[in-house]
């Protein structure tokens, strides 16, 4: 299958990064290089783009698509960028983009096991290494499965789904996406199934757990901010409320100044903000973009500029 990447909020990302032709930019989640190619096109010979991805398929495709441009793609997770960029002599940088979540290619490539619409091995590994979703589903305790589904998927029926998974795997292991999907459907009330497919939240939760996405995000935000030069910008696209909440909270922490009690006559803490918000509210796709790419519907873009 062709590695398709329709870049979400493309013009908004380009505007948010305020690209300097001779600057150094990082795409921490390069995927099919949709955003990266457009960033690299705007760079002169003195500019540089470095793409990161943990998926070897994405690294191969992005390397090929960025070949005509001043760009390099490395096979690392974005939370490693501080170490990798330092070794490359590329620090500090003018901008970093993080386009979070699962890529369209990973969803559409049935064999990767991310989608609940087909019948494929339960994999869900972005890096194609480490623990699979099948291993998680068949070995985690009922309590742990319930926690994962509730915490990472905000699934109201987490306990019921976890109980049914454990009951089913006692008879035979759960191997495929369709087997898991049917278990999830049978664990929620019929009226819920009639309104929408009930698998989305659970599949999201299991994917997040398998890939350690929140741990990578927490560390990756710190790594991205650490490599920015003063005036450099960090743009982050999220696709669900849990990710966006983490990004919003971290951005607010970097932008916070004085923390003295409000009744103090003057500041004694001496704290000054490390950054300022470029976008006060998240930018969301226009109706025109939604009509072109329905998968952009839940996207939110936040942009921050490092001040010191």
N, C-alpha and C positions, 0 to 999 in steps of 0.2 A: 504493500500500500504506500502511496506517495505521502511524504511527510508534509501535510498541509498546516500552515500557520497563518491564520488571519489575525494580524495584530490588533488588539483591542485598544480603543482610545488613542490611536496612533498620533494624530495631530496634537492632542492634548499632552501626550507624553513628550513629544518634541518641543512643544512650547514650554512645558514645565521644566525640562532640563536646560533650556536656554543655551543650546549647543554653541560652543565656540569652535570654529573650524580647526584650530590648532590644539584643541584640548584632548584630554584622555578620559575616555568613558568606559564604564563597565556595565554589561548586561549580565546580571547574576543568574538569570534563568533564560538562557538564550533560545532554547527550544529549536523551532524551525527557522530562527533568525529573522522573523517578520519585523520586529522592532529594530533589531541590530543592524540589518541592511540599511534601513532608512536613516539611522543615526550615522552609520559609516559613510553613507553617500554625502553627508554634509561636512565631512572632515577633509582637510587638505593633507598634503604630504606630511605636515608636522603634527597632524592629529593621530589618534590611536584609539581603537576599540578593542576591548578584551571581553570575550564571552565565556561564561561558566555554565556547565551543565553536568549533572551526575548521570544522565542517561547517555550511554555510548552511541545510541542511534542518533540522538540529537546532536552530539558532538560531531559525528561524521557528516551529517547533512548541513549543519551550520558552517563547518569548515569549508565545504564546497561552495556554499552560497555566498560566503564572505570573501572568497579567494580574490576577487577583483579589487578589494578594498583594503585600506590599512587596518587590518583586523587579525586577531589571534583568538582561537578557541581552545579552552583547556578543560580537561575532564576532571572537574572537581566540583563539590557542592559549594554553593555561594557563601556558606558560613566559613569557608576556608580562605576567603579572598584576601584578608589582611596578610596572612603568611605567604600565599602564592604571589600576590602583587609585589610584596616587598622583595621576594626572591627574584622577580622579573625586573626590579628597578622601576616599577611603574607607579610608585606612591609619591606624592598624593595625586588624587584624580579630581576631575572637574564635575563628574556626575556618575551616579549609579542608578540603574533601573532594576527593580525586582517585580517580575510579573508572576505572581504566586499561583499555586494550585496545579492541577493536572492539565496537560496540554491536549489540544484537539486530537493530535495524532495518537496519543496514549489512549484516549477514550475510543477512538475509531478503530484502532488496531485490536480486533477482538481477542487475539491470543494473549494480550497483556493482562486481561482479566480485570479491567477497571469498570467496565460497563455491566449494568444489570439487565440490559436488553437482549444479550446474546447468551450463548452457552460456551464457556471457555474455562480453562484451568483457573483456579482462584490464585492469582499472582499478585497484581497491584504494586509491584516494586518499580519505582521510577528509575532506580539505579541498576535494575536487573541483578542485584546482589543482595544477600542477607535473607532475613526471614520473609516468607511469603504470607499472603493472606490466608492461604489454606492451613499453614502451620499455626497461625494465630487462632483461627476459628476452631481448630481441632485440639488445641492444647490449653488455651486460656481458661481459667476457672470461670464459673458462672458469674461470680461477683466482678471479676475483672472485665469480662465481656460487657456486663451491664454498665460498668463505669465508663468504658470506652464509648459505647453507643450513646450514653447520656451526655458525657462531657464533650466529646468531639462531634457528635451529630445532633445534640439537643433533641434526642429521640424520646418522646413521651412514653413509648411502649418498650423501653430498653429492657426492663426486667422480664417481660413476657417473651421478647425475642431471644434474650440470652438463655432463658429456661428451655425454650424449644430447640435452640441450637445444641445445647448440652444433651438434651433428651435424644435428639436425632443422631448425634454422633456416637452415642453409646451403642446404637444398633449398627451403624456403618459410618465411616469417615465422610466428611463433606468435601468433595473434590472440585466442584464447578460453580461458576457464577449463577447458573440457573437453579441449581440445588439450593444455594443460599437464598436466592431471591424468592423461591417458593416458600422456604421456611419463614422468611420475614413476612410475606403476604399472609401466611396462615396464622401469624402471631398478633395481627391487629384486627380490630373490628371491621366487619364488612363495609360499613358506611365510610370508613377511612379509605378502604381500597377503591371504593366507587368514585371518590373525589379526585384522587391522584395516586400515582405509583408510590407505595410506601417504602420502596427500597432506597430511595435517594439518600436519606439521612444516614442510614446504617452503612451503606457502601462508602459514603464520605468518611464516616467515623473510622471504619476499618482501614481505609486507605491512609488516613492521617496517622493512625497508630503504627501501621506497617512501615511507613516512611519517616517516622519521627518528625513530621512536618512542623509542629509547634516548637520543638526543641531547636530545629534548624532555623526557624524564623527568629526566635529570640536571640540566638547567637549571631545569625546573619545580619540582623539590624545593627547590632553593635559593631560587627566587622565592617559593614558598609559605611557607617558613620565615621568610623576610625580612619578610613582611607581618604575621606573627603578633605580637600583643602578649604580654607576659609572662602566663602562664596560658592563652594561646590554644592550641588543639589542631589537630593535623594528622592526618587520617585518610586512609589510602591502601588501596585495594582492588586487588590484583594478580590475574592470571589464569594466569600461568605462572612457572616457577622463576627464569627470568632476570630478570624484573621484580622478583620478590620479593627476590631476592638483592641487587639494587641498592638497594631501599628499606631492607632490613635493615641493609646496610652503612652507608648514610648516617645512619640513625637511631642506630646504634651510635656513629658519629663525633660526633654532636651530644650524645650522652649520656656521653661519655668525660670523666673528670676527670683526675686526676694521671697524668702519663706518665713520671714519674721511674723509674729502674731500681729493681727491688724490693729491692735491697740498700742503698738510701739510707736513713739513719735517719729522715729527715723530708723532706717535700716541698719542693723548691726551684723547681719549675717554675711554681707558682702557678696552674696550669690548673684551672678549675672547669667542671662540665658546663653546657652551654647549654640542656639539656632533660632530661626524664625520660620513661621509657617508661610509658605507660598500660597497654599490653598486653605482658606479658613474652613471650608466645608469640602467634603469629598466630591470630585467630579465624576459624573455618571454618564453613560452613553446617551447620545441624542436619539430621537425617534428614527432618524435616518439610518444611524448605525444599527439600531435594533432591527430594522427591517432587512438589513444586509446580513447581519450576524446575530442570530438569536442567542448564541452562547455568551454574548457580551452583557446579557440582561442584568446579572448580579454584580457586574464589575464596578469597583470604586477606586478612584485614583487619588492619592494624597501625595503632596510634594512639600519638601522642607529644604531650607537653605542653611548650611552651616555658617555661623557668624564668627567663630574664633577657633 
